[in-house]
Amino acid sequence: MTTLQDCIALDAKDPLRALRDLFNIPAGTIYLDGNSLGVMPTATPARVADTVAREWGTDLIQSWNKNGWFGMPQQVGDKIARLIGAGAKEVVATDSTSINLFKVLSAAMNIAAADAPQRKQIVSERSNFPTDLYIAEALCQQNGMELVLVEPEDIAASLTANVAILMLTHVNYRTGAMHDMAAVTAAAHAEGILTVWDLAHSAGAVPVNLTAAKADFAVGCGYKYLNGGPGAPAFVWVNPLHTDRFWQPLAGWWGHATPFEFTPDYRPAPGITRYQCGTQPIISLAALDCGVDTLLAAEIHGGMAALRTKSLALTDLFISLVEERCEARGLGLATPRDHAQRGSQVCLTREEGAYAIVQALIARGVIGDYRAGDGGRHKDILRFGFTPLYIGFEDVWNAVEHLCQVLESGEWQRPEFNTKHAVT
Ligand SMILES: *Cc1c(COP(=O)(O)O)cnc(C)c1O
């Protein structure tokens, strides 16, 4: 059995250990929720303060040119591109994941309508993140199409001649299960189907290579593993094969080829810039830039490949310690054991008390979260995200120790842990 001393030794020889110092980790906290809101980088407060006090406060309107505000979506997008196997000038950091999904799904629908108008279905996973399904449903209503929801094992069989678009989240938010992006994209393309990938739980968490996978469209989140802060701008990527074929539907002036000519007609900018809509949140983009920099700081230590190796070691350790030490406490594993199918999180199931156990852990400084089951296939889960930039092996050991104590003592049954908050 792995001991606490073993874990301390693993941390001592971890080549990524120094990256932890780039983060403001509150004392007494083991933060296993970076998959929902990443930890604040230590560089962020000064950068945001400078953006506000000097750039806005002093340079005012000149900052659009002088301080590079106008180009920030591209500049931050180029940094994100390095994390997801995209080329320079192929990504913009802008809007939210939901809004970017609306844009790329619309563009994909336009392409399908032009190239294969008989195809009227979008296929997705029933357990996809709900906002993705809601956006797709709304667009289907507008465009006379149909959203077909399937279980992951039925995706391959659902790729028929009626399907225009396969829309998937690469790593499932609920189970941590990861698709083989290249294989699934190839299977879709073989049937003439476009692919839209949501990288919310992938960007900065697992290696992604959109170019090698020949994906068609992708969106992703700025405030999870990219550490961009609450409500950080998201990002959008379009395969250069498709970028200039259609307008995206939110054709605002920031996507215009020459916005400062103020012409009455819309002429989309070439390339990914057309995926911008209106004026961008510069203060939030500054914070996102700091967050993305924390991931790029890992490049000299092996980058996403090294982060992935550590992430798998952390999640393997968590799974084995939970199984050794909390045995017979009613916990199940919802996350795949196979490395090729696992993201950077581990989800445990429990018939009773999942929410309260998470609350009791939070009271002890071990921050994970809870996701309700659906009364059917999906049980209530305790969800733990492992961000290898700032989580260590000793943290994993201590988190499992707390989990064991919460279960053994029954403290989760206390009333204060059984009252639901608005945000779980
Ligand atoms: C977190 C997440 C989102 C969030 O969308 P917002 O527009 O930022 O609220 C969307 N999709 C998936 C798969 C996510 O995990």
The ligand as an ORCA input file, in Angstrom:
! r2SCAN-3c Opt
* xyz 0 1
  C     -18.354     24.112    -18.095
  C     -18.968     23.719    -19.371
  C     -19.688     24.635    -20.122
  C     -19.907     26.016    -19.587
  O     -20.530     26.855    -20.482
  P     -20.658     28.402    -20.126
  O     -21.185     28.995    -21.354
  O     -19.310     28.884    -19.708
  O     -21.588     28.524    -18.965
  C     -20.204     24.228    -21.341
  N     -20.013     22.973    -21.773
  C     -19.326     22.060    -21.069
  C     -19.134     20.687    -21.597
  C     -18.784     22.408    -19.835
  O     -18.133     21.509    -19.116
*
